[in-house]
Amino acid sequence: MVVNKFAVASAFTCGLLFAVPAMSAVEWTDPVTWAYFGKVDNNGGSQGGDDVSPGWRSYGNEISMTRGAGGGFDLVATGWSDTGNGKTLQTTAFDDYDSGVGTDNRIEGISASSPDHSIDSYQDKICNGDHIYAGKCHNGNHDNIGYDDEDKNYEAVLLSFDEAVNITDIGISWAKQSSGPSNKVDISLLAYKPTTNPNVANGTGSVTGFSNTDTWAGIVSGDWGVVGNYNNMGTGYFSAPSDVLSKTWLVSVFNPAFNSGDQGIFSASNGFKLKGVKTREGISFDEGGEVPVPGTAALFLLGVAALGGSRRKKRPVPAPV
């Protein structure tokens, strides 16, 4: 696993004395599980307020959830893939499964066959410009099925929370890869404007989608940070440890645009169905008040005085005549 490091820069002030804040720590809330991705309904939500709109197998559909005590807070999930002209990003259609969700991109077509109906990076089948429905070309002629001439498309799920959270675990209900263990998957995790400071996390902003000029490579050169790339993850929940907080996260099939340096250790093609995620919130607190500390100028003067005193003590005393 490769995890980016988010560094915090600090400034120094010269003077005789200055005060620095005491060490601060982050206290975390108990984890919240956002599950049942494949069990939300179309009619008001039977899973604690969960809903899918405008319905399953519709491009641009979204899953909404509410979790936590006292009304909790909200999550909206949308699917995305680089199927636009020039590999720009377009919405996908969530496909419903009992234990999770997959996505159909705009080249695969609605109700694509396995593994295309998962969140995947397998090369997409096409029908010579037409679309596939239920594993067949629209005109029912299997002979017209070919492959996308722009090679693979990479799919992901965008998770937009109304409060900043830290994703601790990712749940996988089904996994497949073209090399290595067949029931494993390689996954990338990104955060929008990531921070480790709970005091500013809710003010960093959020996004609910991408523009028609965005690309996967473009977002990581902008406001998105790679939190981790995870190799050979099996079904169930796996830990994605970090202290990163964000209101918007991206759970993606492994994408070399997010980890070009180590892509050799990851499978060529992957697919998975998302079961859920677990999150926690960060609460900042200080361990004491401000402590006065000598500044650089004061330390310098104290050092000079100490040196002078030391030299006077070592001066030889003349013998009496």
N, C-alpha and C positions, 0 to 999 in steps of 0.2 A: 504494500500500500504506500502511496506517495501522498503526502499532505503538505500543502503550502503553509508557509509560516507568515503570519501577519505581524509586522513589527510596529512598535509605537515609538515615535521619535520624541525626544525630550530636549528642552532648552535650558541653558544655564544663565544665571544672573549674577553679575559681579557686585560686590558690596561688602560692608563690614559684617553684616548679619542678614540672613534671609531665612524665611520659614518655609519648610517643605511639608506637604501633607503626609500624614502617616501612611503606612502601607495599607492598600485596600484589597479586599478579596471579594469574590463573587459567591453568593449563596444561590443554590439552584432549587427550583420548585420540583415537586414530584412529577415524574413523566406522565404525559398524556398520550394515549394511543389513538391515532386517526386510522381506523381500520374500516372494514366492510366496503372497500372501494368497489368491489363487484357486486354489492348487495343493496345499493341505494335504489330507490324506486322513482317513478315518474310522477307521483301524485301526492306531493306534500311531504314525503319522506317518512318511512317507518323506522329508520335507524337513527333515532335521536335528532331528527331535523335534517337528515341527509336527503339530497335531491339531485337529479340529473336533468339538465335542461338544454335543448328542447326535447331530449329523449336520446336513447342509445342509437349508435350508428348514424350520427348526423355530424357533418363536419363543423367544427367550432363548438361542439357541445361542451358543457362544463359540469363538474361535480361539485356540489357545495355541501359543507358539513358544519356542525356546531358541536363543540365539546366543552367540558368543564362544568364546575358547579355554578349556580346562580346565573345561568344563561351562557356562561363560558365565552369563548371567542370563536371566530369563524375562519374557515379555510375554503378557498375556491381553487379547483384543479382544472387545468386545461392541457391538451396534448399538442405537440409540435414536432415538425420534421422539416428537413431542408430540401423540399420538393419544388420550390419556386424556381423561376429562371435565374441562372447564375448561382444555384444552391442557396437561394434566400429562403427564409422561414415561412411556413404556412401552418395553419391549424390542422389537426388530425381529428378523427372521430373515435371516441371511446367505444370499446366493445365490451360487453358485459359477460363476466364469468362468475361462477359461484364463489370462487376464492380470491378473485382479483380482477384487474382490468388490463386490457391490451389496447392498442391503437391501430387504426387503419389509416395510412397516409393517402395522399391524393393520387399517387401512382398505383398503389396496391388496390385501391377501390374498396367500397363498403363490403363488409363480411368476407374479407380476404381469408384464404386458407392458412394453415399453420406452416411455417412460423411467422408469416407476414402479419397475422392479426395480433401478434405480441408487440411489445415495445422493443423494436429490433433494429439491427443494422444489416440484415440479410439483403442481398441484391434483389431489387423488386422486379416482379414479373409485370409485363405490359402486354397490351393487345394491339400492337401496331397503331398506337395513338388512341385506341378506344380504352375503356376501363374494364376492370374485372369485377364480377359480382358473384359471390358464393363460389369462388374458385374457378369460374368460367369467364371467357370473354362475353361481353354484353350480348353479342349475337349468337352465343352458344357454341362457337367454333373453337375447339381446343387448339387447332393447328395454328391459329394466329398468335398464340402466346409466345412472347419473346422476353428480353430483359432490358431494363432501363439502360440507355446508352451513356448515362452519366454515373454509372456504377452505383455504389451503395448510398442509401439515405439513412441518416441517423435520427432516431426518434427519442423524445424525452417528455416528461411530465412536469409542468410548471405548477408549483404550489405557492399560492399567495395567501398569507395569513394576515389578519388585521392587527396582530401584535407580533413583536420580534420574538423569535424562538430559536432554540438550538435543536437541530435534529440529532438524536442520539442513536436511533436504530432505523433500518430500512427493512421492510418485510417483502419477501419474494414468495409467490405462490406457485410459480412454474418457471423453469429455466432451461435454456438450450444454447449450445455454442458449437461452432463448426470444427473446432479442434480442442483436444483436451477432454476432460470429463463431460459427458453429454448433458448432465443435469446441473451444470454450473453456469454462471454468467459473470461477465465483467461489467462493472457499473461505474459511472462518474457522478460526483455530487458537487454542485456549485451553489454559491450564495450571492445575492445581489447586494452590493455595497457592504461587504462583511465587516463586522467589528467585534471586538471582545469586550467592549465597554457597555454594560447595561444602561448606563445613564444617557447614552446618546443613541442606542439601538433603535428606538421607536421613532427617532427623528431623521433617520437616514433615507426614508422614502421606500417605495415599493413599486412593482410593476405588475400588471395583470395580463400582459401579452407582449408580443414582439411586432415590430413594424415590417412592412413588406420589403425593406432594404436590409434588414438584419441577417447576418450569417452566424454560424456557430463560431467560426474563427474571430469574427468581429466583436461578439459580445465579451469574449475573454480579454480582448485588448481594451475594453472599456470599463464598465462599472461592475462586472462580474468577476468573482474570485473562485478559483478551484479549491474546494475543501479537501477532496480526496478522490483517488481512483482505486477501485477495489477489485482484486483478481480472484476468479474462481469462487464466487459466492454461491452457496447452495440455497435451497428453499427454506423458508422460515425467516426469522428476524436476525440480522447481523448488526454488530456494533459499528458505528461510524464516529469514533471519538474525536471531539474537538471542543473548543470553547467559543466557537463562532456563533454570533447572533445575527439574524436577518429576518425581515418580514417576507422575503421571497426566496424560494429555493428551487433548484432544478435537479430532478432525479433522472439521469440519462443512461441509456445503454452506453457502454464505453465508447468514447469518441476521441480519436487521435488529436483532434483540435484542442482538446482539454488536457492532453498529456503527451506531447510529441516526443519528449525525451525518453520515455519508458514504454513506448507502444509495442516494442518487440516482445514483451512478456505477456501481452494480452491477446486473447483469441481474435481471429480475423473477423468472425461474424458472431453476433450474440442476439439473444432474445429473452425477454422475461415478462411476467405479468405482475403488476404491483399489488401487493396485499395491503400495505399500509405503511405509515411511518410513526415513530414515537418522538415526541418533542418535550422540551422543558424550557422554562423561562428563567432568566437570570435576574437576581436582585443584588445590587451593589451595596456594600456597607463599608465604613471605615473602622479600622482598629485603633481608635484613639484620635486625638486632635492634632493640630500642627505642632511641630517641634522646631524651636529655633536652632539653626545650624550655622557655624562660622562660615563666612563667605571666603572667596579666594584671596581677597586683599587682606582680610584679617589674618588668615592663616599664614600669608607671606610675612606680615609684620611680626607675628608671634615667632615665626621661624628665625627671622633676623635677630630678634631680641634674645632668643635662646642661644643662638650661635655666639653672639657677642658676650653673653654671660659666661658661656663655656670657655671662651678664649681668655677672659679676665681671670678665671679660676686657675688656668694652667700657667699664667705668667710667673716666672721664677722670682723668689723673694731674695734681695741682696743679703749676704751674710753681714753680721755686725762687725764694724771695724774696731 
